[in-house]
Amino acid sequence: MPVSQPHLIIATARSTETVRWAQEFRNAYPDWKVDEFVPGQPSTGATYAVVWQPDPILFQQEPDLRATFNLGAGVDAVTGSIPAGMPLYRLEDAGMAEQMAEYALYGVLRAVGRFTPYEEQARKGTWKAYRPIDRRQWPVAVLGLGAIGSKIAQVIASLGYPVQGWSRRLHEADFPCYAGDQGLKDCVSASRILVNALPLTAQTEGLINRDLLSHLQPGGFLINVARGGHLVDADVVEALQSGHLSGALLDAFTQEPLPADHPYWGIASVMVTPHISGITVRDLALEQIGSRIVLLQQGKPASGQVDHTLGY
């Protein structure tokens, strides 16, 4: 008996993006039926949802859904509304790991001040060379060792910076790895730069707080490429103002766009970016999601499935 063609429904936080993604899927898979989600409309009968920060009513309006695919690596905007038994798949990379590793490396270079004196000299017309930095003085902790965190750690370590990583479960890698509550403190205590690449879950929300930052070596630097919910903003600001943190490169916030009166804007040592450290590459996302749907249609398992109990 022939397998029917997939029927997709696309639902994102913005109608313009929904329309754009729907057309991208139609172009990539012309034999598939692709609908755009419109709240309040009758069910389309779709069997697969492709989403980004969807309206929770989607899952009530479309009762025939067999699986949901998230257009990003983080699924915290979906897990609260998706039915507990529905398979949820996330992007494992789709071109984001390299971008986020590049972003984190830029943060490391800002932290160590590799080019700061030359930028100042260039404006003054001064010619003067400085000794190379001692990378041993700038050990880096990477929190989260999934596809993205592992790539970040590998790139930074490849340039000679001491790197250690922490995750919920102990990983094996070419650098020291930690797990558990005590392991988290040990990992951060051994570091001067902290890179956050964790998924946002009930266990990791507010993890980067006064207590954790107190374990970071004095004059440390914070790089956040994950979610704003990981940070207790008041504690980060306090650490910056006291000098315990020498600076920060922050890409994600609990409220986006970041409000104009937020303290981060007024701190010279903080660089704010508008959630751009890892932008989904459309062609790769289309290929990754499409290939997984083909596998599911054939009754085969597909990678990237989220464990609802863990939130990633």
N, C-alpha and C positions, 0 to 999 in steps of 0.2 A: 504494500500500500504506500503510495507516494507521500512524502512529508510536505505539509502545506508550507507556503512561504511565510517568513516571520511578519508579524504586524507590530510596528513600533508606535509608541506615543512619546513625544518629546515635551518635557516640562522643565523650564528654567525660571529663574526669578524675574527675568525681563522678557516681555513678549517679543521684542526684536531679536533677542538671542534664540528664543524658541524657534522662531521662523527661520533664522539663519541655520541653526543646527539641523532642523528638519529638512531643509533643502540640501544640505551637505550629505545627509544620509540618503536622500533620494538620488542624488548624483552618484554616490558611491555604490548603492545597491538598488538599481532601477527596478528590479523584480519584486522588491519588498514593498509592503504598504506602510506608509509613514504618515501619521497624523500629528497635529499640534494640539496640545492640551489647552482647553478653554474651560475655566471653572464654570460650573452650572449647566454645562451642556450634557446631553445624553451620552452614555457610554459608547465608545468607539469600538469596543470589543478587542482592544489591543492586548497582546500577550506579553510584550516586553516594554518597560519604561526606561527611557534615557533621561536622566535628570541632573539638575544642579540647583540646590536650594529650592525644591519644589513646594508648591502649595500642598499642605497635608491632605486636602480634600481629594487630591489625585487618587489616592489609594481607596477611597470610598466610591469615587465616581467610576473607577475602572476595576471592577471586581474580577475580571478574567486574567489579570496580570500573573505571569508565572515567575518573573524575575525582574529586578531593577538594576540598572547600570548607572553608576555615578560618574559624572564628567570631571572627576578630580580624584586625588588620592585620599583626601580627608572626607569622612562620611558623617561627621557630627551633625550636619544640617539635615540628614535623612533618617538617622537611626531613631530619632524620637517620634517619627510619624509612620514609618513603614511597618506593616504587620510583622509580628515577631517571627512567623514561620516563612516569610518570603525570602528567597535567596537575594542577596545584595552583593553586587560586584563593584570593586573600585578600580581605578586606573593604577597600575603598579609603577608606571613611570610616564610613558607617553611624552618623552622629551623633557620632562620636568627635572629629572635628577641632575643633568648637566647644568641646567640653568641655576638650580639652587646651590649646587657645589660652587659655581662661579660666584654667586652672590655671597656665600659664606666666606669664600676666599677673599673677596673684596673687603668683607668685614674684618678678617684677620689682618689684612694689610693696613687698614685704617687703625686697628688696635695697636699694632707694633710701630706705627708711624714711619714705615719704610720710605715713603716719598714726601712726607710732610715738610721736612726742611727744604727740599728741592722746589716744592711748590712756592714756598715763601721766598726763596732766593730768586726764582725766575721772575717774580714781580719786581724785584729790586735790581736785577741785572748782576747778581753775584755769582761768581764761579768758585765753588768750594765742594770738595768731596768729603764724604763721611765714611767711617768704618761700617762694614756690614753689620746688621743686627745679629744678635745671638739668639737663634731660634729656641735654644734650650730654655731661655728665660720666659718663653711664651707657650707653655703647654696648653693644649686644647681639649676640652671635654665636649663630646657630641652626644646629646641625649636623643635616643631613638635610633635604632640600627636596622630599619627597614631598607627598602631599595634606595630611598633618598638619603637617609642618614648615613648608610654605609658608603654611598658614593661621596658624600661630603667628607667623611673621615678619610677615605682613601686618597682623595685629591690633596687634602691638607697634609696628610702624612707623607705623600710623595715628594713634598717640597722640604722635608726635613724637620717639620714641627712635631714635637712629641704629642701624640694623640691617644686618648683613651675614650672608650664609649660605654654608654649605659643603656640598658633596655630591660623590659619586664622579665624576659627570660635570657639566660646567659648565652651569648653568642661566641662563636669561635672566629677569630680574625687575626690579621697580622699585627694587631696592636692590642694593648690590654683592654679587656672588657669586664664590666661589672654588672651585677643585677641585684635586686632587692633594695630595701630601705637603707641599710648600712652601706651597701655598694654604691648607692647614689651619692651619699655624703663623701665616701672615699674617692669616688671619681671626680667630683667637683673640687674637693680639697687639693687634689693633685694638679689642679688646672688654674690658669689665669684668664683663659678665654672660654666662654660658655656658649655653645651653639645648640639651640633647641630645634629638634626636628621630630618631636613626638606627635603621635595622634592625640586628639583631644577626647578624653574619656572622663568619666566620673572620678577615676583615680588620678588623672593627671591635671585636672582643672585646678588652677591656683598653685601648681607645684613650684613655680619659680617665685618664691616669696622671701621674706626677710631671713628666715632660718636658712634656706638653701643658699641664698646669696652670701650669707655670713661665712660659709665654708669656702667660697671662691677666694683665691689669693688676692691680697690687697692690690688696688689699681687694676682690677679685672675689667673685662669687656664682655658685653652681652650681645648675642646675635640671635634674633628670633625669626625663623622662616616657617613656623608652624601656625599656631592659632593665638589670638590675643587672650583667650581664656586661660592659657597656661600661666600668664603673668598676673601677679597682684601689682597693679600699676603703682599704687601708693608706696609699696615697698621698693620697687625699682627706682622710683623718683627719689626716695629717701637715700638709697645707696649711691645714687648719682650725686646728690647734693652733699653727701658726707665725704665723697671722694673714694669710697670703697670701690665703686665702679668708676673707671676713668671715662667710659663712654658706652654707647650702644648703637646698634644698627637694627632697626625694628621694622618689620614688614607686615605684621598682622595685629589687629586690635579688636577689642570686644565690640566697639562701635565703629563702623566704617561707612563713609569717610570719617577720619579722626576729627572730632569737634575742634573748632577753631580755638577754643579756650582750654584745650587739654594741656597739662603741664609739659608734655614731651616737646611741644612746639617751641617752648621758651628756653630749652636747655641746649647750649651751643654744642655740647659733646654728643648729642643725640641726632642721628640721621633717621628720618622717617621716610619710608617709601610706601606707595599705595597698593600693597598686596600684589607685588609683581615678581617676587623672587622665583616663582615657578608657574609659568602660564602654559596651559594645556596647548600642545601642538595638535591642531585639528586633524591633519592627515593621519598622525600616529594614533590618536584617540579613536578615529573612525575605524581604522584597521584593527585595533585591539578589541574594541567592543564588537565589531562585526564578526571577527573570527571566533569570539566566545559564543556569540549567539548561534553561529553555525554548529559549534560543538554541542551546545545544548539541544539544538534541533535534532541532532543525531543521537541524542541520549548519552552523550559523553560528558565527563566532568570538565570544567573550565577553571582556570586559575583566577586569583584575585577575589575569591569569595570572602566576604566579611563574616567574622564570628560575632553574632549579635551579643553574646555574653561579654565579649571583650571590647566591642565598639570599633574594631579595625580588622 
